[in-house]
Amino acid sequence: MRVFGMLALLLAGLLASPAAHAADAVKMGWVRAQVVLESTDAGGKIRSQSDEYIAARQKIIDLEQGELEAMEKKLKAQASLLSEQALAEKEGEFRKKLERYREKVTELAMEIEHKQAELLAEFSGILKATVASVARREGYAFVFDSPEDGMLVYADPAHDLTDKVIAELNAASKSE
Protein backbone atom coordinates (compact mmCIF):
# COMPACT_ATOMS: atom_id res chain seq x y z
CA MET A 1 0.00 0.00 0.00
CA ARG A 2 2.82 2.35 0.79
CA VAL A 3 4.40 1.69 -2.61
CA PHE A 4 1.10 2.39 -4.32
CA GLY A 5 0.72 5.63 -2.37
CA MET A 6 4.28 6.68 -3.27
CA LEU A 7 3.64 5.86 -6.95
CA ALA A 8 0.42 7.87 -6.85
CA LEU A 9 2.25 10.84 -5.36
CA LEU A 10 5.04 10.50 -7.91
CA LEU A 11 2.53 10.25 -10.75
CA ALA A 12 0.62 13.26 -9.45
CA GLY A 13 3.87 15.20 -9.27
CA LEU A 14 4.77 14.26 -12.83
CA LEU A 15 1.35 15.24 -14.13
CA ALA A 16 1.47 18.55 -12.30
CA SER A 17 4.99 19.22 -13.52
CA PRO A 18 4.13 20.33 -17.08
CA ALA A 19 1.65 22.85 -15.71
CA ALA A 20 4.27 24.14 -13.33
CA HIS A 21 6.78 24.36 -16.17
CA ALA A 22 4.24 26.11 -18.37
CA ALA A 23 3.84 28.79 -15.73
CA ASP A 24 7.63 29.22 -15.74
CA ALA A 25 7.85 29.29 -19.56
CA VAL A 26 10.63 31.43 -20.89
CA LYS A 27 9.36 34.22 -23.09
CA MET A 28 11.43 34.92 -26.21
CA GLY A 29 11.11 37.51 -28.95
CA TRP A 30 12.97 38.96 -31.89
CA VAL A 31 13.71 42.34 -33.41
CA ARG A 32 14.51 43.37 -36.98
CA ALA A 33 17.42 45.72 -36.30
CA GLN A 34 17.63 46.91 -39.91
CA VAL A 35 13.96 47.92 -39.83
CA VAL A 36 14.56 49.81 -36.57
CA LEU A 37 17.53 51.59 -38.18
CA GLU A 38 15.40 52.56 -41.19
CA SER A 39 12.25 53.50 -39.23
CA THR A 40 13.40 55.60 -36.30
CA ASP A 41 14.60 59.13 -35.77
CA ALA A 42 17.73 57.76 -34.10
CA GLY A 43 18.39 55.58 -37.14
CA GLY A 44 17.73 58.52 -39.44
CA LYS A 45 20.27 60.58 -37.52
CA ILE A 46 22.86 57.81 -37.94
CA ARG A 47 22.10 57.50 -41.66
CA SER A 48 22.25 61.27 -42.08
CA GLN A 49 25.65 61.48 -40.35
CA SER A 50 26.91 58.67 -42.57
CA ASP A 51 25.60 60.34 -45.73
CA GLU A 52 27.18 63.69 -44.77
CA TYR A 53 30.51 62.02 -44.07
CA ILE A 54 30.42 60.18 -47.40
CA ALA A 55 29.43 63.36 -49.29
CA ALA A 56 32.35 65.30 -47.78
CA ARG A 57 34.79 62.55 -48.80
CA GLN A 58 33.22 62.35 -52.26
CA LYS A 59 33.84 66.09 -52.77
CA ILE A 60 37.54 65.52 -52.12
CA ILE A 61 37.61 62.67 -54.63
CA ASP A 62 35.65 64.68 -57.21
CA LEU A 63 38.05 67.65 -56.91
CA GLU A 64 41.10 65.47 -57.40
CA GLN A 65 39.44 63.60 -60.24
CA GLY A 66 38.65 66.93 -61.92
CA GLU A 67 42.29 67.99 -61.59
CA LEU A 68 43.41 64.71 -63.12
CA GLU A 69 41.01 65.02 -66.03
CA ALA A 70 42.14 68.60 -66.70
CA MET A 71 45.78 67.51 -66.50
CA GLU A 72 45.14 64.64 -68.92
CA LYS A 73 43.26 66.89 -71.35
CA LYS A 74 46.08 69.46 -71.27
CA LEU A 75 48.67 66.71 -71.76
CA LYS A 76 46.83 65.37 -74.82
CA ALA A 77 46.51 68.86 -76.27
CA GLN A 78 50.22 69.57 -75.79
CA ALA A 79 51.49 66.11 -76.77
CA SER A 80 52.27 67.03 -80.36
CA LEU A 81 53.96 70.28 -79.30
CA LEU A 82 56.28 68.83 -76.64
CA SER A 83 59.63 67.16 -77.10
CA GLU A 84 59.87 63.47 -76.22
CA GLN A 85 61.68 64.31 -72.98
CA ALA A 86 59.15 66.99 -71.97
CA LEU A 87 56.27 64.68 -72.86
CA ALA A 88 57.82 61.87 -70.81
CA GLU A 89 58.19 64.25 -67.82
CA LYS A 90 54.56 65.40 -68.10
CA GLU A 91 53.35 61.80 -68.41
CA GLY A 92 55.46 60.88 -65.35
CA GLU A 93 53.87 63.74 -63.37
CA PHE A 94 50.45 62.56 -64.50
CA ARG A 95 51.15 58.94 -63.45
CA LYS A 96 52.39 60.11 -60.03
CA LYS A 97 49.30 62.24 -59.53
CA LEU A 98 47.10 59.35 -60.69
CA GLU A 99 48.81 57.01 -58.21
CA ARG A 100 48.34 59.54 -55.36
CA TYR A 101 44.68 59.84 -56.41
CA ARG A 102 44.19 56.07 -56.26
CA GLU A 103 45.85 55.93 -52.84
CA LYS A 104 43.61 58.77 -51.65
CA VAL A 105 40.49 56.97 -52.90
CA THR A 106 41.54 53.82 -51.03
CA GLU A 107 42.32 55.83 -47.89
CA LEU A 108 38.99 57.65 -48.00
CA ALA A 109 37.10 54.40 -48.61
CA MET A 110 38.72 52.95 -45.47
CA GLU A 111 37.83 56.13 -43.53
CA ILE A 112 34.21 55.83 -44.66
CA GLU A 113 34.09 52.18 -43.68
CA HIS A 114 35.55 53.00 -40.26
CA LYS A 115 33.10 55.88 -39.73
CA GLN A 116 30.12 53.73 -40.72
CA ALA A 117 31.24 51.01 -38.32
CA GLU A 118 31.58 53.63 -35.59
CA LEU A 119 28.10 55.02 -36.28
CA LEU A 120 26.54 51.55 -36.41
CA ALA A 121 28.22 50.66 -33.12
CA GLU A 122 26.71 53.80 -31.60
CA PHE A 123 23.27 52.83 -32.93
CA SER A 124 23.75 49.26 -31.76
CA GLY A 125 24.28 50.51 -28.21
CA ILE A 126 21.10 52.59 -28.39
CA LEU A 127 19.21 49.66 -29.90
CA LYS A 128 20.41 47.21 -27.24
CA ALA A 129 19.40 49.54 -24.43
CA THR A 130 15.95 50.07 -25.95
CA VAL A 131 15.44 46.36 -26.62
CA ALA A 132 16.46 45.60 -23.03
CA SER A 133 13.94 48.15 -21.76
CA VAL A 134 11.12 46.68 -23.87
CA ALA A 135 12.13 43.11 -22.97
CA ARG A 136 12.18 43.81 -19.22
CA ARG A 137 8.86 45.63 -19.34
CA GLU A 138 7.21 42.92 -21.46
CA GLY A 139 8.76 40.02 -19.55
CA TYR A 140 11.02 38.61 -22.28
CA ALA A 141 13.97 36.53 -21.12
CA PHE A 142 15.64 36.44 -24.55
CA VAL A 143 15.44 38.66 -27.62
CA PHE A 144 17.16 37.68 -30.85
CA ASP A 145 18.00 39.57 -34.00
CA SER A 146 15.67 38.99 -36.94
CA PRO A 147 15.23 35.66 -38.68
CA GLU A 148 16.31 37.31 -41.95
CA ASP A 149 19.82 37.72 -40.53
CA GLY A 150 20.25 34.00 -40.00
CA MET A 151 20.16 34.00 -36.21
CA LEU A 152 16.93 31.97 -36.06
CA VAL A 153 15.52 29.19 -38.14
CA TYR A 154 11.94 30.09 -37.30
CA ALA A 155 10.27 32.95 -35.50
CA ASP A 156 6.58 33.33 -34.75
CA PRO A 157 5.61 36.84 -35.90
CA ALA A 158 3.61 37.24 -32.69
CA HIS A 159 6.91 37.65 -30.84
CA ASP A 160 8.33 40.34 -33.14
CA LEU A 161 9.18 43.27 -30.87
CA THR A 162 10.36 45.52 -33.69
CA ASP A 163 7.33 47.85 -33.66
CA LYS A 164 7.49 48.24 -29.88
CA VAL A 165 11.22 49.05 -30.06
CA ILE A 166 10.59 51.58 -32.85
CA ALA A 167 7.81 53.23 -30.84
CA GLU A 168 9.92 53.46 -27.70
CA LEU A 169 12.99 54.73 -29.54
CA ASN A 170 10.94 57.38 -31.39
CA ALA A 171 9.22 58.41 -28.13
CA ALA A 172 12.60 58.78 -26.45
CA SER A 173 13.88 60.81 -29.39
CA LYS A 174 10.90 63.18 -29.26
CA SER A 175 11.30 63.73 -25.51
CA GLU A 176 14.91 64.91 -25.94
N, C-alpha and C positions, 0 to 999 in steps of 0.2 A: 504494500500500500504506500509506503514511503517513497519507493522508486516511482510509482505511478504519479504521486503528488509532485515529486521533483521534476518528472518529465512534463507534467502539465504546466508547472511554473516556467520551465525552460521554453516550452512551446509558446506559452503566452508571451514570454519575453521576446521571442523571435518574431512573433506576429506583430507585436507592438513596435518593434524596432524600425521597420520601414516608415511608419508614421512619425516616429521620433526623428528619424533621419530626414524625412521630408520637411519637417519643421526647421531643421538646421541646414536646409539646402543652401548651397553657395550660389549667389546671384552673380552672373557674368554678363557683360555687355561689350559692345564694340563701337568704335568711332572712326569715321572716315576723315582722317587728318587733312587730306588734300581738299576735301569739300569745306572743311572749317577754314583752311587757309584762303580759299577762294570766296567764302561767303561772309566773312566777318570784317569789321572795321580794322581790327588788329592785323588781320591777314592782308588787307588792302594797304595798310601802312607799310608792311614789310615788302609787299610787291612794288609799291611806289618808290621806296628807298632803293630797291634793287634796280628798277627801271632808270631812276635818276643816275645812279652810279654807272650803269652800262652806257647811258647816253653821254655822260661826261667823258668816258673812256673812248667812245666811238668818235667823238669830236676830235680827239687827239689823233686817232688813226686816220680820220678823213683829211685832216690838215696835212699830215705827213704824206698821205697817198696823193693829195693834190700837188704837193711839192714835187713828188717823184714823177707824176705825169707831166708836169710843166718842164721838168728837167729832161725827160725823155723826148718830149716834143721839140724842145730847143736843140737837143743833141742831134735829132734826125734832120732838123732844118739846117744845121751847121755842118753836117757830116761831109758834104761835098766841098765845103769851103775850107775845112781844116786839113792840116798835114796829118800823115799817118800817126806821128808821135803825139800830136795834140789831140787827135781823135782817140787814141789809145788812153791818154790821160783822162779825158772827159768820160770815156766808157768806164775806166777804173773808178773814178769818183762816183759815177752812177751806181756801179755794182756795190761799192761800199755803203752808199746811202740806202740802197735796196736791202742789203744785208742787215743794216741797223734797223730799218723799217720792219723787217720780218722778226727780228729779235724783240722789238718793241711790241709788235702784235702778240707774240707769244707771252711776253711779260704781262701785258694788259689782260690777256685771256686768263692767266693764272690769278691775277689780282681780282678779276671779276668772280672767278670760281671761289676764291677765298672769301670774298665779301658775301656772296650768296650763301655759302656755308655758315658764315657768322650770323647772318640775318635769319636763316632757317633754325639755327641753334637757339637764337633769341626767341623766335616764335614757338619752338618746341618746348621751351621752358614755360612760356605762358600757357600753351596748350595743356601741358602736363598738370599744371596747377589748377586749371579750370576743370579738366577731366576729374582730377582727384576731388575737387569740391562737389561736382555733380555726383560722382560715385559715392562719396560719403553720405551726402544728403539722401540719395536714392537707395542706399543700402547695397551697393555693388561691391563684391569682394575683389573682382578682377575685371579689368577693361582692356580689351585688345585693340590693336590697330585694325583697319578694315580688311574684310576678306579679299578685296581686290589686290591688296599688297602681299598676299601669300602667307599671311600669318595664321589664317584659319582655313580649314577645309570647308566648313559650313558655318553659317551664322544666321540665326532666326532674326528676321528684320524687326521683330518686336523688341529686341534688345539693342537696337541701334540708338546710341545716345547722341549722335551727331547733332540733331536739331536742338537738343537741350544744351549742349556745349556751345553751339552757335548763339543761342539766345542769351546764355549767361555771359559769354564773352562780349557780345554786343551791348548788353546792359551795363557791364563793367566799363566798357569804353565810353558809353554815353554819360556815365556818372563822373567821369574824370574831368 
